[in-house]
Amino acid sequence: MKAIFGIAALVIVLAVVGSIARKQLQVVGPAGAAAPPASIADGTSGATVAQQALGIEERARAETARALEQGAERNQRADP
């Protein structure tokens, strides 16, 4: 009897996880669907894929550093 409940619980959990995954994939969209080319999104028309990747990487680093600085400033202001 425990085995039946265990298997039923496992099936329910898998159904919930599958449902959540499907919803997440629908939000992202199918692979390669209607995303603007990186050259348009980044404003780097004419750049190679490697150059575009480096630009995206640098922008991500700068945004992360800025977010960390903002967090540190917030923490300093919060300290009495």
Secondary structure, 3 states (H helix, E strand, C coil): CHHHHHHHHHHHHHHHHHHHHHHHHHHHCCCCCCCCCHHHHHCCCCCCHHHHHHHHHHHHHHHHHHHHHHHHHHHHHHCC
